[in-house]
């Protein structure tokens, strides 16, 4: 596994605001790592072993926050109908986070009853499960396989290393979801994805600038040989053109600052740990220029209401009556 170190932030030249404001010198600096690696498909125990090896390596480089790709535990369904679900593995992931003293953001396939969800699980550095985000809008054929998250799982967690939340893949392009997360004060915006296209980088830069936050996008890097062979696993329409070394997901994991500077990545070369030091003081400087839910908002003209309660298919009046009596 290669380590991609912090870059110099790119060569885009300085940005001069109309009024200069320095960064908050009292804010902490956080070492963050995004993992770019492939699932061990149809083998959850082996994937967990791989996740721990990668987490241990990231921790050895001083990482305080580690973000894994979309559906790392369970596998992203490129041409598949799924063969793995998430269950007691949550305890294993919590133990890993506690063992290596890192905040862990992990993309998983979650099973609730008979429905699968593409989710992100959050763990603190003491090994506690903090909560989850369920993908609100599965994309295209993902909707054949995954259920839809609701407004009750759009968390932003306040931690000693910053306010952390996540949106998954193309739901990052949903403006109202982003606004809800900005309103919760997100500082470290995690974006696990399966999109390796160059245009994805533009979306990540836009979110960093729009939200005045750090953006950490983690994608898998996969070759055909990382998947089971046909006929067990078939890439519809392209299988005959592939060989074992063919790249089927080219990564592109990246870390971007609130000013839009690329701090590390994008990496398209192979599996890698991509790390950067996040100076949270830069957030105050970015918000001074543009605060989308503060001084740059017009709530008397444009506003957003978020329904953040669970939306259940069935509710019982007796439940509400008991609540009223208590």
N, C-alpha and C positions, 0 to 999 in steps of 0.2 A: 504494500500500500504506500503510495507516494504522498508526501505532505506538500501542499501548495501554500507557501507562506503568504503573509500579508504583503500586498503590493504597495506602491507609493501613491495609490489613489488615482492613477491615470494621468494623462497629459492634456486635460481639457482646458487648462488655463484657470486663473483665479476668477471667482465670481465676486463682483463688487455690488453689494446692496446699496440702496440709496442712503441708508443710515447704517453704519457699521456697528455691530454688537459682538463682543467677544463671547466665546463659549463659557459655560459654567465650569470654572476651574475646580469647584468642590465636588463635581459629579464623578462617579467611579469609572474606571476603564474595565471592560469585561472581555475576556478571551472567549470567543465563540468559534465553533467549528460546525460546518455542514458536511455530512457524510454523502459521498457519491459512490454508491456501490449497488450491486445487484442482490435481489432476494435469491435464496436457494429455493427454487420453485417446487411447490408441493411437498416441502419438508420444513415444517415450522420449527422443530427442535434444532435442525441444522442452521436455520436462519437466526434463531436466538443465539446460538453459539457464535455465529459470525458477527451478530450485533454486539455481543460482549467483547469480542476481540477488537472490533473497531472502536468501541467505547473506551476500552482500556488504553488503546493507542492514542486516542484523542486526549484522554486525561493525562497521559504521560507528557504531552506537549503543553499542559497547563490549561486545557479547556475547562471553562466553567459552565458553558451551555453547549449542548450537542443536539443538532437537528438532523433527523433521518428523512429519507424521501417518502413520498406518497405510497401507501400500501406496502411498505417494506416488509412488515409482518403480514403474510397472507398472499402477497404478490399482486402486481398490477395485471389486469386481464387482457393483455394483448392477444386477442384471438382465443381466449380461454373462457371456460364457464365456471372457474374456481374449483379448487379442491381442498382449500384450507380455510379455517376460521380462527378467530381469536377467542380465547377463553381464560383458563388459569394462567396463561402466559403473562398476564398483567402482573402477577406477583413476582415473576422472574424479572420483568423489566424494572419494577420498583426496587428489587434487591440490587440490580446492576447500578442504578442511579445512586443508591446509598453507598454501595461498595466503592465507587469511584468518585463520590462527592461531586457530582455534576447535576445540573438541571438537564433533563432529557425530554426531548420532543420527538415522538415516534409515530410515524405513519403506519396504520394497521387496517386490517379488515376486521370489523367488529360484528359479532352475531348477537342479535337481541330477539329471542324467540325464534321465528323462522325467517327473519329478515336480516340481510347483510347491509352494513353501512361502511362507507369509506370514512375513516375517522383519524383524528390525531389525539394521542394520549399525552398528558403532561405529568411529569414526575419531578419532585424537588430533590435537592442534593442530600437530603436525609433519608431518602428512599420511600417517600410518601407519594401515593397517587393523588394528584391535585384535581384532575377533571379531564374533560374531553371536549373536542369539537367534532361534530358530524358534518360532513360535506352536505351543504344545503341543496346544491343542484348538480347531481351527476351529469356528465356530459355525454350526449349522443347515446351510443349503445351501452354505456355504463348504466343507463337507466333500466336496462333489461335485468341487471344483476343487483344493483344497490338501491336501498331505500333513500329517502330524502330526510335530511336533518331539519330541525325547526329552530325557532329563536331562542330556545332554552339552552342551546349549546354553542354560544358565541362568547366564550369567556376571554377575559384579559386578566391574567394573574399578576398581582403586585408581589414582587419578590425582591430580595436584597440586591439582585443584579439587574433590576429593571422590570418594567411591566411587559409581560410576554403573552402573545396570542398567536393564532394561526388561521390562515385560510388555505384551502387546498386547490391547487391547480387552477382551472379556469374560473372558479368562483372568485378568484382574485380580481377578475375583470368586472365584477358586479359592484357598481359604484355605491349602492345603498348599504351593502354589507361592509364595504370599507369605511363608510361614514360611521356606522355603528361602532366599529372597532376604534376609529379615531376618537369618538366621543368617550370611550372608556379609557382613553389616555395611553394607548399602546405605544411602546417605545422600541420593542424588538419584535418586528413583524415577521413571523415564520411562514414560509410559503413552500411547503412540500409539493412537488409537482411530478408529472409524467411528460411534460412538454419540453423537448430538447431543441425546439426551433430557435433561430436567431431572434425572431420577433419577440420571444418571451423576455429577452433581456430588456427590451423597451418597456414592457409592462412593469418589470421589477424596478427599474429606474423611476418610472412615473410614480409608483406607490411610495417610494422613499421620499421623493420631492413633495408629493401631495400630502403625505401624512407627517412629514418631518420626523421620520423614524428610520431605524436601521432595518434593512430587509435581508433575510437569510433564506435563500431558495436552494432546496436540496432535491436533486433528481437522481434516479438510478443510472448507472452505466451498464448496459447489458449487451452481450453477444448472443448469437443463436445458441451456442453451446451451453449457456446458462439456463436454458429451458429444457424440459424433457424432449426427447426426439419424437418425430411423428411415428405412428399416428396418435400418440398420447397427447401431443400438443402440436397444433398446426397453425402457422401464420397464414390466415386466409388471404388468398390472392397473390402472395409473394413467396410462399414456401419453396417453390421450385427454383427461385433465384438466390436462395440463401445457402451459405456454407457455414460450418461451425464457427468461423471467425467473423462472420458478418455482424456488424454493429446494428442492433435493433433499437437501441435507445442510447443517444450520444451524450447524455449528461447535460452539461451547461450550468452546473451548480455555481452560485455566485453570492457574494456578500456586498451590499451597497450601503453607503452612508446616507444620512439625512440630506446632504448636499447633492446627492446623485453621483458621488464619486465611487467608482468600483474599487473596493478594498481588497478583494481576492476573487480569482476566477475571471470570467467563466472558464470552466475546464471541460474540454471535449476529448481528452486524451486517454482516459481510462478511469479505473477506480481510484479514488483519492480522498484525503481529508483536506478540506479547504478552510483555512483559519484566518481570523483577523482580530485585532484588538479594537473593541468598540468604545470610543470615548463618548460616554453618555452626555457629556457637556455640550457636544455638538447639537443636541436636540434643541436646547434653548435658543441657540443661534438660528437654527432653521425655523423655529416657531416665530421668532421675532420677524423674520421675513414674510412668512406665510403660515397662518394658523387657520386651517379650514373649518374648525368648529369653534374658533374664537374670534379674533379681530377681523378675519377675512370671511366671516359668515354673515348672512342676511336672513335671520330666522323669521323676521316679519314677512318675508316673501317666500322663502324656501325652508321647509322643515321636514323632519323625518320622525315617524312613530315606529318603534320596534316592538313587536309582540313577542316578548321574551318568556312566555309561559309555555310549557309543553303542550303540544297539540295532539291529543289522543283521539283515536277513532271512536272510542266509546267512553262516556262518562256516566256516573251514577248519581242521581239526586240525593241518595242517602249519604253519600260522602260529603256533599256540601252541607246537608242538614246537621251531620255530626260536627263539622267544623264550626257552624254557627252556634251550636249549643255549648261547645267547649270554651 
